[in-house]
Amino acid sequence: MSFLKVALSNLRRNPVRSMLTGLSLAVSAATLSVVLSLDSGYSSAVTEDLVNKTGVHLYITKEGCPIEAASVIAQGGLSPLYVEEDIVSRFEAMPELAAVMPFKLFAVTTDDGTRTDIFMGVTEAVSEVKPDWQYASGGWFTSPESVILGAEMARIENLNIGERMYVEHFDAEFVVSGILQRNYGQDDGTFFLPLATAQSLVGREGKLSAVALKLKDISHMDTVQNQIRASMPADYFVIGSKELSDGILQFFSSTRAIMFVMVGVAFLISVFGIINTMLMAVLERRREIAYLKCVGAGKYDLLRLISLETTAIAVAGSAVGALLGMVLSPLSGNLLRKFLVAYIPSGAIARPDFGIALTAFAVCTLVGIACSLYPAFRAAKIVPMEVLRNE
């Protein structure tokens, strides 16, 4: 009989134990696959939302730190610090800029905490800055009490052009003047107001969350950024769109650390499970191993046999786990949305692919094979005379 047939025959002696050992590796592979999908997907979704879809190349803000500024610009909120509106005139004459958009961004959470609405006060420059600013119906503000709805908010509120929207938090009514086409970005879930109206709602007249700048030639970004930074007061920040996304991802780093700790725990359980299973198999078959050595089996043959048994378990468990991870990743992404506090991107948070599944399979298989070394060496060191005498 071949070594592989003997190894598979030995595993079938105790199928439940073999299956449970493979299941521990499957859990590890699935966990690793899900975590890698979430890590890659969230980074890609944030970059897509904040760098590729916004059309904004630079932000002027006045926050306590760049990371805090990134959170406020991306997600809303109302910071105690602000940008003075009269600073906008400094940029309008710069020939390198294609558009200058001052804005006021804030979020309002309902009393029961079940919903958070994002409001953005803008000027007409928003249509020049945002590449996907297209109307599904209606158009620009017709009065200070007008509102433009993102596609998703129009669906949720079930409102059409000319209808009134009441906002309980401000005890104010707004008339829908425009509804944007769906662009699968943050704009879909935003209420857009005239800049002056948004400022008055939160008592911040003449005060901005930030100023968004769009460059004519993005290759000059570093030069323009340094030029603006040199002309601004010391307490102002000039943040690039890539720096903004990197700042958001720093908030995600704690969540990422927790996820990889989970992967480590799963691997630790698998390692002890495999070593324990193979050691038990060796101890139970001490007499068989002794007879094999008596008829000419060498240390290498025993190492090969035990390693093949472990490899069979590792390959089967890792393959099942990697495939299971690809199936569970989208569900995990939807679950993670409920716990993110820094920024919730519009795109899919989990993005499983064949490369991630292959990585999870390979890592878990190698871990399983490595765990076979100690039991295999124990089997190879068995002295036939001592075993048979004791038996």
BELBELTA-V998625 format. One line per field, one symbol per residue. ss: DSSP state (a for helix, b for strand, c for the rest). phi: phi as a letter, one per 20 degrees, with the letter a starting at -180 (. if undefined). A space follows every 10 residues. Layout:
ss: ???
phi: ???
This chain:
ss: ccaaaaaaaa aaacaaaaaa aaaaaaaaaa aaaaaaaaaa aaaaaaaaaa aacccccbbb bccccaaaaa aaaaaccccc ccbbaaaaaa aaccccbbbb bbbbbbbbbc cccccbbbbb bbcccaaaac ccccbbbbcc cccccbbbbc aaaaaaaccc cccbbbbccc cbbbbbbbbb cccccaaaab bbbbaaaaaa acccccbbcb bbbbbccaaa aaaaaaaaaa acccccbbbb aaaaaaaaaa aaaaaaaaaa aaaaaaaaaa aaaaaaaaaa aaaacaaaaa aaaaccccaa aaaaaaaaaa aaaaaaaaaa aaaaaaaaaa aaaaaacccc cccccccccc cccaaaaaaa aaaaaaaaaa aaaaaaaaaa cccaaaaaaa c
phi: .fgfffffff fffcffffff ffffffffff ffffffffff fffffffffe deefmedccd bcdfbfffff ffffdoncef ebdfffffff efefffeebc cfbccbccdf femebcdddc ecdffffeee fdfcefamaf gdafeebddf gffffffldc gneecddfgd lbdcdfdbce ffclcfffdd edcggfffff fdmcgmcdfa cecdefcffe gfffffffff eeffeddddf ffffffffff ffffffffff ffffffffff gfffffffff ffffdgffff ffffeofeff ffgfffffff ffffffffff fffffffegf ffffffgfdf dfadfffffd cfbfffffff ffffffffff feffgfffff efegffffff f
